[in-house]
Amino acid sequence: DPWGSAPGCPVQPPLAHHLARLCALWGALASVLGVVAAMLRRQLDRWLAARADRAIVVLGAAEQAAAMVRAAAAERSPSAALLVVDHTGDEAFAATVRSQGGRVVAAEGVDADLLRSLLTRRGRIAVETVQIIEERVPEALSTFAQIARVLDGAEPNPALVSRVQLRIDDPWAAENWRRTVTGTQRTWLADALSATEQTARALVARLDWVQAERLVLAGRGDLAAAVLAELARAERERRVLRVDRAAAPLQVTVVDESAAEFVAEHTAQQARFGNDSGLAEVRVVARAATDAVLIAEAGGELNTVLVIADDEPELNRPTRLAGQLPQVTILAVDPASSEFPDQPLVGRLTSFGVGLLSGDEPPEDHWTRIARLLHAAYLGQLGDAVGSRPSSRPWTELPTFYRQSNLRLVHALLTGVAQLGRTWAAEGAGEELSAAEIDFLSRAEHESWRRFYTAHGWRPGPRRDDSRLVHDWLVDWDGLPPAARMRTIAGVRRSLALLDTAGYRSQRVRTLAPFRRHGEVRATRLTETHRWLTESGSEMTGAAGDWLVTDPETGRQWTADPRAFASGHERIEGDRYRRTGTVLARPAHLGEQVDTIEGPALGHAGDWLVQGSLDELWLVPTARFRTAYESV
């Protein structure tokens, strides 16, 4: 009995025993308080996240998520909240996020309610960027599908160009997925982020930085293929932007036992989308890339870069080569790393990992890249006036508002081409746009620009004044001065040319897809001829005995042939009819002539061409098509 008076025990407990009891109590209390504090902190983060007017959202528990948070924190605008969804409960990760000024939203899983609270405010899109950094592609695709449903169902925000970036490291899988989501008529942009592609971009940027004249590429894996693809695209971009290179074109040598087949695969992959190889000449050395072969090919020249892109390089090989090639810049893969450091490791040797980040720079998606190049072309026209306005600063110093405006131009072009009844990502040469289509895209771009500026508080005035947010071009297209129209048209053409450098070309959609009718209408039989106008202004005629159909929600009326009406409607009661059956449809082409039963009609941008069960044709505007038909 430690509290009694038996022999050997003190009458009163020792002081050390009291201290031990108190420490145990304080320890338990501290643990409870720590748990409560963590819960309160997470609840506070969730509450603050729901109050943010705009946000950058990062989802995923991948190893690189923390690094992506760091890059996003450095890039975000002051008005944007950084929100990170965490389902691991990792307090160390949460502390890292908070140290970067972010908020941690704890969630066991991602569902529609959570996404709506993060991506929208009062039913309107309120997110700048969503980055899905999952370790497994299937989970990332599932999350993307949920995000797409939330954003598609929300009201567009004219002040934002939202981007959803999905991590798919395999460069070919990334490109194939990217083309499936490009050109849809969405109010936001989607792109794949590939660690291999991002690393290849960093490698090519390093070539430019050291002013390389020769490249010796050892290996034939995904990274080596991505390097060749990046070199090809960069060369095509120089042609469009008319960047004159004083030096001779880069000399490329590929060293591998299967180098000839590897280069042929590159040429075929580029040709798939109508591109040339982009490289003036690729020299092939069909030998194993041993130290002796690489030393002989590099030659020890200062303007040579040796890239070792082996999937499983030898541990000490890069340092051995660096010791024997002190004048050559060597870039060697380190499988244990995912970073691309700025400083060499030994001499002119840089060991790098394949990852999404290059230093603290955030990964650049396809559309941001084109926006940056468009801005570079704009600066090239200014001459000495570069930097005279906030909008004329270099890209790295450009305010977020002007970066978003350049990105908005790309978005307006992608969606505008889709409205013309065309699809992006066409294989081969695509189909050249007509003068009428260029005119439509230019008008749509100007209207998009005007909405964006107005949403940010700009207003029209006689003279431009950036300090007072006044711009003399904030008028409709017909009121623009000729110089402004010409600049807009030139910007549209330049954007199309830059998309072309990446193999993105449009062609007219000619394949009809099945859609199911839904909804109700009211209908009565005509007793005399009835004339009416389509939404696009074409005059139609209904004969006696035809059906006069009324949309009960909008009051819009049109006529329908009796047989066609019977094949797609069933009576509910009185004059109420349910729309039934399926049709075939595709986007209509601009200016397309359609012979309907009621008379000839002319296709306008955004119209849909619909074919009924009797092979009859008619045109439906986009807004009505989305409410009356659903994809099968």
C-alpha positions as CSV (number, residue, x, y, z in Angstrom):
1,D,0.0,0.0,0.0
2,P,2.0,3.0,-1.2
3,W,-0.3,5.4,0.7
4,G,-0.3,3.6,4.0
5,S,2.1,3.5,6.9
6,A,3.5,-0.1,6.6
7,P,7.1,-0.6,7.3
8,G,9.4,0.6,4.5
9,C,6.9,3.2,3.2
10,P,6.9,6.9,4.2
11,V,3.8,8.3,6.0
12,Q,3.5,11.0,3.2
13,P,4.2,10.4,-0.5
14,P,7.6,11.7,-1.7
15,L,7.7,15.1,-3.6
16,A,9.0,13.3,-6.7
17,H,5.8,11.2,-6.7
18,H,3.6,14.3,-6.6
19,L,5.6,15.8,-9.4
20,A,5.2,12.6,-11.5
21,R,1.5,12.7,-11.0
22,L,1.3,16.3,-12.0
23,C,3.4,15.8,-15.1
24,A,1.2,12.9,-16.1
25,L,-1.9,15.0,-15.7
26,W,-0.3,17.9,-17.6
27,G,0.9,15.5,-20.3
28,A,-2.6,14.1,-20.8
29,L,-4.1,17.6,-20.8
30,A,-1.5,18.9,-23.3
31,S,-2.3,16.0,-25.6
32,V,-6.0,16.7,-25.4
33,L,-5.4,20.4,-26.0
34,G,-3.2,19.6,-28.9
35,V,-5.9,17.5,-30.5
36,V,-8.5,20.2,-29.9
37,A,-6.2,22.9,-31.3
38,A,-5.5,20.9,-34.4
39,M,-9.2,20.3,-34.9
40,L,-10.0,24.0,-34.3
41,R,-7.2,25.0,-36.7
42,R,-8.6,22.8,-39.4
43,Q,-12.1,24.1,-38.9
44,L,-10.8,27.6,-39.1
45,D,-9.0,26.8,-42.3
46,R,-12.1,25.3,-43.8
47,W,-14.2,28.4,-42.8
48,L,-11.6,30.8,-44.2
49,A,-11.4,28.7,-47.4
50,A,-15.2,29.0,-47.9
51,R,-14.9,32.8,-47.6
52,A,-12.2,33.4,-50.2
53,D,-13.4,35.3,-53.2
54,R,-11.0,33.4,-55.5
55,A,-8.6,30.5,-54.9
56,I,-5.8,28.3,-56.1
57,V,-6.7,24.7,-55.2
58,V,-4.2,21.8,-54.9
59,L,-5.5,18.2,-54.5
60,G,-3.6,15.0,-53.9
61,A,-1.2,13.5,-51.5
62,A,1.7,12.8,-53.9
63,E,5.2,13.4,-52.8
64,Q,5.5,16.5,-55.0
65,A,2.3,18.1,-53.6
66,A,4.3,20.0,-51.0
67,A,6.7,21.3,-53.7
68,M,3.7,22.3,-55.9
69,V,2.3,24.2,-52.9
70,R,5.5,26.2,-52.6
71,A,5.5,27.1,-56.3
72,A,1.8,28.0,-56.2
73,A,2.3,30.2,-53.2
74,A,5.1,32.1,-54.9
75,E,3.0,32.7,-58.1
76,R,-0.5,33.4,-56.7
77,S,-2.0,36.9,-56.7
78,P,-2.5,38.7,-53.4
79,S,-6.3,38.3,-53.7
80,A,-6.2,34.5,-54.2
81,A,-6.3,32.0,-51.3
82,L,-4.2,28.9,-51.5
83,L,-6.3,25.9,-50.5
84,V,-4.9,22.4,-50.2
85,V,-7.2,19.4,-49.7
86,D,-5.6,16.8,-47.4
87,H,-7.1,13.4,-46.7
88,T,-4.0,11.9,-44.9
89,G,-4.1,13.9,-41.6
90,D,-0.4,14.5,-41.9
91,E,0.2,17.4,-39.5
92,A,3.8,18.0,-40.9
93,F,2.4,18.5,-44.4
94,A,-0.3,20.8,-43.0
95,A,2.3,22.8,-41.2
96,T,4.3,23.2,-44.4
97,V,1.2,24.4,-46.2
98,R,0.4,27.0,-43.5
99,S,4.0,28.2,-43.5
100,Q,3.4,29.1,-47.2
101,G,0.3,31.1,-46.4
102,G,-2.1,28.3,-47.4
103,R,-5.1,26.8,-45.8
104,V,-5.6,23.0,-45.3
105,V,-9.0,21.6,-46.0
106,A,-9.3,18.2,-44.2
107,A,-11.5,15.7,-46.0
108,E,-11.7,11.9,-46.1
109,G,-12.6,12.1,-49.8
110,V,-13.4,14.5,-52.6
111,D,-17.2,14.9,-53.3
112,A,-19.3,17.4,-55.2
113,D,-20.3,19.4,-52.1
114,L,-16.6,19.9,-51.1
115,L,-15.7,20.9,-54.6
116,R,-18.5,23.4,-54.9
117,S,-17.4,25.0,-51.7
118,L,-13.8,25.3,-53.0
119,L,-14.4,26.2,-56.7
120,T,-17.5,28.4,-56.6
121,R,-19.0,31.3,-54.7
122,R,-22.7,31.9,-54.8
123,G,-22.9,29.6,-57.8
124,R,-20.2,31.4,-59.9
125,I,-16.7,30.0,-60.7
126,A,-14.2,31.5,-58.3
127,V,-11.0,29.4,-58.8
128,E,-7.9,30.5,-60.7
129,T,-6.1,27.1,-60.9
130,V,-6.9,23.6,-59.8
131,Q,-3.9,21.2,-59.6
132,I,-4.6,17.5,-59.3
133,I,-1.3,16.0,-58.1
134,E,-2.3,12.4,-57.5
135,E,0.2,9.5,-57.6
136,R,-2.1,7.3,-59.6
137,V,-3.7,8.4,-62.9
138,P,-7.1,6.6,-62.4
139,E,-7.7,8.5,-59.1
140,A,-6.6,11.8,-60.8
141,L,-9.0,11.2,-63.7
142,S,-11.9,10.5,-61.3
143,T,-11.2,13.7,-59.5
144,F,-11.0,15.6,-62.8
145,A,-14.5,14.3,-63.8
146,Q,-16.0,15.5,-60.6
147,I,-14.3,18.9,-61.0
148,A,-15.6,19.2,-64.6
149,R,-19.2,18.6,-63.5
150,V,-19.0,21.3,-60.8
151,L,-17.4,23.9,-63.1
152,D,-19.6,23.1,-66.1
153,G,-22.7,23.5,-63.8
154,A,-21.5,26.8,-62.3
155,E,-22.1,30.3,-63.7
156,P,-19.1,31.6,-65.8
157,N,-17.0,34.3,-64.3
158,P,-15.9,36.9,-66.9
159,A,-13.1,38.1,-64.6
160,L,-11.4,34.7,-64.4
161,V,-9.8,32.2,-66.8
162,S,-9.8,29.1,-64.7
163,R,-7.4,26.2,-65.4
164,V,-7.5,22.6,-64.3
165,Q,-4.2,20.9,-64.4
166,L,-4.0,17.1,-64.2
167,R,-0.7,15.2,-63.5
168,I,0.0,12.5,-66.1
169,D,3.7,11.8,-66.1
170,D,3.8,9.6,-69.2
171,P,4.3,12.2,-72.0
172,W,2.4,10.3,-74.7
173,A,-0.6,9.5,-72.4
174,A,-0.6,13.2,-71.3
175,E,-0.7,14.3,-75.0
176,N,-3.5,11.9,-75.9
177,W,-5.6,12.9,-72.9
178,R,-4.9,16.6,-73.5
179,R,-6.4,16.3,-77.0
180,T,-9.6,14.7,-75.8
181,V,-10.4,17.7,-73.7
182,T,-9.2,20.5,-76.0
183,G,-11.6,22.7,-77.9
184,T,-14.8,21.9,-76.0
185,Q,-17.1,24.8,-75.4
186,R,-16.2,25.2,-71.7
187,T,-15.7,28.3,-69.7
188,W,-12.4,27.0,-68.4
189,L,-9.2,25.4,-69.6
190,A,-7.8,21.9,-69.0
191,D,-4.4,20.5,-69.5
192,A,-2.1,17.6,-68.5
193,L,1.1,18.2,-66.5
194,S,3.8,15.7,-67.4
195,A,6.9,15.5,-65.2
196,T,8.8,14.2,-68.3
197,E,7.6,17.1,-70.5
198,Q,8.4,19.7,-67.8
199,T,11.9,18.3,-67.3
200,A,12.5,18.3,-71.1
201,R,11.5,22.0,-71.1
202,A,14.0,22.7,-68.4
203,L,16.7,20.9,-70.3
204,V,16.1,22.8,-73.5
205,A,16.0,26.1,-71.5
206,R,19.4,25.2,-70.1
207,L,20.7,24.7,-73.7
208,D,19.6,28.3,-74.6
209,W,21.1,29.7,-71.4
210,V,24.6,28.2,-72.1
211,Q,24.2,29.1,-75.8
212,A,24.8,25.6,-76.9
213,E,25.7,24.9,-80.5
214,R,25.9,21.1,-80.2
215,L,23.8,18.6,-78.2
216,V,24.9,15.0,-77.7
217,L,21.9,13.0,-76.4
218,A,22.6,9.6,-74.8
219,G,19.6,7.3,-74.3
220,R,16.3,6.6,-76.0
221,G,13.7,6.5,-73.2
222,D,10.7,8.8,-72.6
223,L,12.9,11.7,-71.5
224,A,15.1,11.6,-74.5
225,A,12.0,11.5,-76.8
226,A,10.5,14.4,-74.9
227,V,13.7,16.4,-75.4
228,L,13.6,15.9,-79.1
229,A,9.9,16.9,-79.2
230,E,10.6,20.0,-77.1
231,L,13.5,21.0,-79.4
232,A,11.2,20.6,-82.4
233,R,8.4,22.7,-80.9
234,A,10.8,25.4,-79.8
235,E,12.2,25.7,-83.4
236,R,8.7,26.0,-84.9
237,E,7.9,28.7,-82.3
238,R,11.0,30.6,-83.4
239,R,9.7,30.6,-87.0
240,V,6.3,31.9,-86.1
241,L,7.7,34.6,-83.8
242,R,10.4,35.3,-86.4
243,V,13.2,35.0,-83.8
244,D,16.4,35.4,-85.8
245,R,19.2,33.2,-84.6
246,A,22.6,34.6,-85.3
247,A,24.3,31.3,-84.7
248,A,23.8,28.2,-86.8
249,P,21.0,25.8,-85.9
250,L,21.6,23.4,-83.0
251,Q,23.5,20.3,-84.1
252,V,21.9,17.2,-82.5
253,T,23.6,13.9,-82.1
254,V,21.8,10.8,-80.7
255,V,24.0,8.0,-79.3
256,D,22.3,4.6,-78.8
257,E,22.4,1.2,-80.4
258,S,18.9,1.8,-81.7
259,A,19.4,5.5,-82.4
260,A,18.1,5.3,-86.0
261,E,14.8,3.7,-85.0
262,F,14.5,6.2,-82.2
263,V,14.9,9.2,-84.5
264,A,12.5,7.7,-87.0
265,E,9.9,7.3,-84.1
266,H,10.3,11.1,-83.4
267,T,9.8,12.0,-87.0
268,A,6.7,9.8,-87.2
269,Q,5.2,11.2,-84.0
270,Q,5.7,14.8,-85.2
271,A,4.2,13.9,-88.6
272,R,1.1,12.4,-86.9
273,F,-0.2,15.9,-86.3
274,G,1.2,17.4,-89.5
275,N,4.5,18.8,-88.0
276,D,7.9,18.5,-89.6
277,S,10.6,17.1,-87.4
278,G,11.5,20.6,-86.3
279,L,15.2,19.8,-86.4
280,A,17.4,20.7,-89.4
281,E,19.4,17.5,-89.0
282,V,19.8,14.7,-86.4
283,R,23.1,12.8,-86.6
284,V,22.8,9.2,-85.5
285,V,25.5,7.2,-83.8
286,A,24.3,3.6,-83.7
287,R,26.6,2.4,-80.9
288,A,26.3,1.7,-77.3
289,A,26.7,5.0,-75.3
290,T,29.9,3.9,-73.5
291,D,32.2,6.5,-71.8
292,A,34.7,6.3,-74.7
293,V,32.0,6.9,-77.3
294,L,30.5,9.9,-75.4
295,I,33.9,11.4,-74.8
296,A,34.7,11.1,-78.5
297,E,31.3,12.6,-79.6
298,A,31.4,15.5,-77.1
299,G,34.8,16.5,-78.2
300,G,35.6,18.6,-75.2
301,E,34.2,21.8,-76.7
302,L,32.8,24.6,-74.5
303,N,29.6,25.1,-76.6
304,T,28.7,21.4,-76.4
305,V,26.0,20.0,-74.0
306,L,25.9,16.3,-73.2
307,V,22.6,15.0,-71.9
308,I,22.6,11.5,-70.3
309,A,19.0,10.4,-70.3
310,D,19.5,6.8,-69.4
311,D,16.6,5.3,-67.4
312,E,19.0,3.5,-65.1
313,P,22.4,5.4,-65.2
314,E,25.5,4.1,-63.4
315,L,26.0,5.8,-60.1
316,N,29.5,7.4,-60.7
317,R,29.4,7.6,-64.4
318,P,28.5,11.4,-64.7
319,T,31.3,12.4,-62.4
320,R,33.8,10.2,-64.3
321,L,32.7,11.9,-67.6
322,A,32.8,15.4,-66.0
323,G,36.4,14.8,-65.0
324,Q,37.4,13.9,-68.5
325,L,35.2,16.6,-70.2
326,P,35.8,19.7,-68.1
327,Q,34.7,22.1,-70.8
328,V,31.5,20.3,-71.7
329,T,28.2,21.0,-69.9
330,I,26.8,17.7,-68.7
331,L,23.2,17.2,-67.6
332,A,22.6,13.7,-66.1
333,V,19.5,12.1,-64.8
334,D,19.5,11.2,-61.1
335,P,16.7,8.6,-60.4
336,A,16.7,9.4,-56.7
337,S,15.8,13.1,-57.3
338,S,12.8,15.0,-58.6
339,E,14.4,18.5,-58.7
340,F,16.2,20.4,-61.4
341,P,18.8,22.5,-59.5
342,D,20.1,25.8,-60.7
343,Q,23.7,25.2,-59.7
344,P,26.1,22.5,-61.0
345,L,27.1,19.6,-58.8
346,V,30.7,19.3,-59.9
347,G,32.4,21.6,-62.4
348,R,30.0,21.8,-65.3
349,L,28.0,18.7,-64.3
350,T,24.4,19.1,-63.1
351,S,22.5,16.0,-61.8
352,F,18.7,16.4,-62.1
353,G,15.6,14.5,-61.4
354,V,12.5,14.0,-63.5
355,G,9.8,16.2,-61.8
356,L,7.2,18.8,-62.3
357,L,9.3,21.7,-60.9
358,S,12.4,23.4,-62.1
359,G,13.7,25.3,-59.1
360,D,10.8,27.4,-57.7
361,E,9.2,27.9,-61.1
362,P,5.7,26.4,-61.3
363,P,5.0,24.0,-64.1
364,E,3.8,25.7,-67.3
365,D,0.9,24.2,-69.1
366,H,0.4,24.4,-72.9
367,W,-2.0,27.3,-72.8
368,T,0.1,29.4,-70.5
369,R,3.1,28.8,-72.7
370,I,1.2,30.1,-75.7
371,A,0.0,33.1,-73.7
372,R,3.6,33.9,-72.7
373,L,4.8,33.7,-76.3
374,L,2.0,36.0,-77.4
375,H,3.1,38.5,-74.8
376,A,6.7,38.1,-76.1
377,A,5.5,38.9,-79.6
378,Y,3.7,42.0,-78.3
379,L,6.8,43.2,-76.6
380,G,8.8,42.6,-79.8
381,Q,6.6,45.2,-81.5
382,L,7.0,47.9,-78.8
383,G,10.8,48.5,-79.2
384,D,11.9,51.1,-76.7
385,A,8.4,51.3,-75.2
386,V,8.9,48.0,-73.3
387,G,8.2,48.6,-69.7
388,S,6.5,52.0,-70.2
389,R,3.2,50.5,-68.9
390,P,2.3,47.7,-66.5
391,S,1.0,45.7,-69.6
392,S,4.4,46.0,-71.3
393,R,6.6,44.4,-68.7
394,P,8.4,41.1,-69.3
395,W,6.4,38.0,-68.5
396,T,8.1,37.3,-65.2
397,E,7.2,40.8,-64.0
398,L,3.8,41.0,-65.6
399,P,0.9,41.6,-63.2
400,T,-1.6,38.7,-62.8
401,F,-4.3,40.7,-64.5
402,Y,-2.4,41.0,-67.8
403,R,-1.2,37.4,-67.6
404,Q,-4.8,36.3,-67.3
405,S,-5.8,38.5,-70.2
406,N,-3.2,36.8,-72.4
407,L,-4.5,33.4,-71.3
408,R,-8.1,34.6,-71.9
409,L,-7.2,35.2,-75.6
410,V,-6.1,31.6,-75.9
411,H,-9.3,30.4,-74.3
412,A,-11.5,32.7,-76.5
413,L,-9.8,31.1,-79.5
414,L,-10.2,27.5,-78.4
415,T,-13.9,28.0,-77.6
416,G,-14.5,30.2,-80.7
417,V,-13.2,27.6,-83.1
418,A,-15.5,25.0,-81.4
419,Q,-18.5,27.3,-82.0
420,L,-17.6,27.2,-85.7
421,G,-18.4,23.5,-85.9
422,R,-14.7,22.5,-85.8
423,T,-12.7,20.3,-83.6
424,W,-9.1,20.7,-82.3
425,A,-6.3,18.2,-82.2
426,A,-6.8,17.2,-85.8
427,E,-4.3,14.7,-87.2
428,G,-2.5,15.9,-90.3
429,A,-2.8,19.4,-91.8
430,G,-6.3,20.3,-90.6
431,E,-8.5,22.7,-92.6
432,E,-7.6,26.3,-93.1
433,L,-10.1,28.8,-91.7
434,S,-12.0,31.0,-94.1
435,A,-12.0,34.8,-94.0
436,A,-15.5,34.7,-92.5
437,E,-14.3,32.4,-89.7
438,I,-11.3,34.6,-88.9
439,D,-13.7,37.6,-88.8
440,F,-15.9,35.7,-86.3
441,L,-13.0,34.7,-84.1
442,S,-11.7,38.3,-84.1
443,R,-15.1,39.7,-83.1
444,A,-15.4,37.0,-80.4
445,E,-11.9,37.8,-79.1
446,H,-12.6,41.5,-78.8
447,E,-15.9,40.9,-77.0
448,S,-14.1,38.5,-74.6
449,W,-11.4,41.1,-74.0
450,R,-14.0,43.8,-73.3
451,R,-16.0,41.6,-70.8
452,F,-12.7,40.8,-69.0
453,Y,-11.6,44.4,-68.6
454,T,-15.1,45.6,-67.6
455,A,-15.3,42.8,-65.0
456,H,-12.1,44.2,-63.5
457,G,-13.4,47.7,-63.2
458,W,-12.2,49.3,-66.4
459,R,-14.5,51.7,-68.3
460,P,-14.5,53.3,-71.7
461,G,-13.1,56.8,-72.2
462,P,-11.6,59.1,-74.9
463,R,-8.0,58.2,-74.0
464,R,-6.3,55.3,-72.3
465,D,-5.3,55.9,-68.7
466,D,-4.1,52.8,-66.9
467,S,-4.0,54.5,-63.5
468,R,-7.7,55.3,-63.7
469,L,-8.6,52.0,-65.5
470,V,-9.8,53.8,-68.6
471,H,-9.4,52.4,-72.1
472,D,-10.6,54.0,-75.4
473,W,-11.0,50.6,-77.1
474,L,-13.8,49.4,-74.7
475,V,-16.4,49.7,-77.4
476,D,-18.1,47.2,-79.6
477,W,-16.3,45.8,-82.7
478,D,-17.9,48.2,-85.2
479,G,-16.9,51.2,-83.0
480,L,-13.2,50.2,-82.9
481,P,-10.6,52.2,-84.9
482,P,-9.2,50.3,-87.8
483,A,-5.8,50.0,-86.1
484,A,-7.4,48.2,-83.2
485,R,-9.2,45.8,-85.5
486,M,-6.1,45.0,-87.4
487,R,-4.2,44.3,-84.2
488,T,-6.9,42.0,-82.9
489,I,-7.0,40.1,-86.2
490,A,-3.2,39.8,-86.2
491,G,-3.3,38.5,-82.6
492,V,-5.9,35.8,-83.6
493,R,-3.8,34.7,-86.6
494,R,-0.6,34.6,-84.4
495,S,-2.4,32.5,-81.8
496,L,-3.5,30.0,-84.4
497,A,0.0,29.8,-85.7
498,L,1.4,29.1,-82.2
499,L,-1.2,26.4,-81.6
500,D,-0.1,25.0,-85.0
501,T,3.5,24.7,-83.7
502,A,2.2,22.3,-81.0
503,G,0.3,20.3,-83.6
504,Y,-3.1,21.8,-82.7
505,R,-5.1,22.4,-85.9
506,S,-8.9,22.4,-86.4
507,Q,-11.0,20.7,-89.0
508,R,-14.8,20.7,-89.5
509,V,-16.8,18.2,-87.7
510,R,-18.7,16.0,-90.1
511,T,-19.7,13.0,-88.0
512,L,-23.1,12.9,-86.5
513,A,-23.4,11.7,-82.9
514,P,-26.6,10.3,-81.2
515,F,-28.5,12.5,-78.7
516,R,-31.6,11.8,-76.7
517,R,-34.6,14.2,-76.6
518,H,-36.0,15.2,-73.3
519,G,-38.4,17.8,-71.8
520,E,-42.0,18.7,-72.7
521,V,-43.7,21.0,-75.3
522,R,-47.2,22.2,-76.1
523,A,-48.5,21.6,-79.6
524,T,-51.6,22.3,-81.6
525,R,-52.5,21.7,-85.3
526,L,-52.4,24.6,-87.7
527,T,-55.5,25.4,-89.8
528,E,-53.7,27.8,-92.1
529,T,-50.2,28.8,-93.3
530,H,-47.9,30.1,-90.5
531,R,-44.7,32.0,-91.0
532,W,-42.0,32.3,-88.3
533,L,-38.4,33.2,-87.8
534,T,-35.6,31.0,-86.5
535,E,-33.3,32.4,-83.8
536,S,-30.8,33.2,-86.5
537,G,-33.3,35.1,-88.6
538,S,-34.2,32.6,-91.3
539,E,-37.9,32.7,-92.4
540,M,-39.7,29.4,-92.2
541,T,-43.2,28.4,-93.3
542,G,-45.6,25.9,-91.7
543,A,-48.5,24.6,-93.7
544,A,-52.1,23.8,-92.6
545,G,-52.0,20.5,-90.8
546,D,-48.5,21.0,-89.4
547,W,-48.0,21.2,-85.7
548,L,-47.4,24.6,-84.0
549,V,-45.0,23.8,-81.2
550,T,-44.4,26.0,-78.2
551,D,-41.7,25.8,-75.6
552,P,-43.6,26.2,-72.3
553,E,-40.5,27.8,-70.5
554,T,-39.5,30.4,-73.1
555,G,-42.7,30.8,-75.2
556,R,-40.7,30.3,-78.4
557,Q,-42.8,28.8,-81.2
558,W,-41.9,26.8,-84.4
559,T,-43.7,24.4,-86.7
560,A,-43.1,20.7,-87.3
561,D,-44.1,18.3,-90.1
562,P,-46.8,15.8,-88.8
563,R,-44.7,12.7,-89.5
564,A,-41.6,14.2,-87.9
565,F,-43.6,15.4,-84.9
566,A,-45.2,12.0,-84.4
567,S,-41.8,10.2,-84.5
568,G,-40.4,12.3,-81.7
569,H,-43.3,13.1,-79.3
570,E,-45.8,11.2,-77.2
571,R,-48.9,12.8,-75.8
572,I,-49.3,13.3,-72.0
573,E,-52.6,15.1,-71.9
574,G,-54.4,17.9,-73.7
575,D,-51.8,19.9,-75.7
576,R,-48.9,18.6,-73.6
577,Y,-46.4,16.3,-75.3
578,R,-43.2,14.6,-74.1
579,R,-40.2,14.7,-76.3
580,T,-39.0,11.1,-77.0
581,G,-36.5,9.1,-79.1
582,T,-33.0,9.9,-80.4
583,V,-31.6,12.1,-83.1
584,L,-28.2,12.5,-84.7
585,A,-26.5,15.9,-84.4
586,R,-23.2,17.8,-84.9
587,P,-22.1,21.4,-84.6
588,A,-23.2,23.4,-87.7
589,H,-20.5,25.0,-89.9
590,L,-20.5,28.8,-90.3
591,G,-22.6,29.7,-93.3
592,E,-23.7,26.1,-93.9
593,Q,-26.9,25.8,-96.1
594,V,-29.5,23.5,-94.6
595,D,-32.6,22.5,-96.5
596,T,-35.3,21.9,-93.8
597,I,-38.9,20.8,-94.4
598,E,-40.0,24.3,-93.5
599,G,-37.5,26.1,-95.8
600,P,-33.8,26.8,-96.3
601,A,-31.8,27.9,-93.3
602,L,-28.3,29.3,-92.8
603,G,-25.9,27.9,-90.1
604,H,-24.5,30.4,-87.6
605,A,-21.7,30.1,-85.1
606,G,-23.0,28.0,-82.2
607,D,-25.8,26.3,-84.1
608,W,-26.3,22.5,-84.1
609,L,-27.3,20.5,-87.2
610,V,-29.9,17.9,-86.1
611,Q,-31.1,14.9,-88.2
612,G,-34.4,13.2,-87.2
613,S,-35.6,9.6,-87.8
614,L,-37.0,10.6,-91.2
615,D,-33.7,12.0,-92.3
616,E,-35.1,15.5,-92.0
617,L,-32.7,18.3,-91.0
618,W,-33.0,21.4,-88.9
619,L,-30.8,23.8,-87.0
620,V,-30.9,24.4,-83.2
621,P,-29.0,27.2,-81.3
622,T,-26.6,26.0,-78.7
623,A,-28.6,27.3,-75.7
624,R,-31.8,25.5,-76.7
625,F,-29.8,22.4,-77.8
626,R,-28.3,21.9,-74.4
627,T,-31.7,22.1,-72.7
628,A,-33.5,19.9,-75.1
629,Y,-31.0,17.1,-75.9
630,E,-28.5,15.0,-74.0
631,S,-25.7,12.9,-75.3
632,V,-26.3,9.1,-75.5
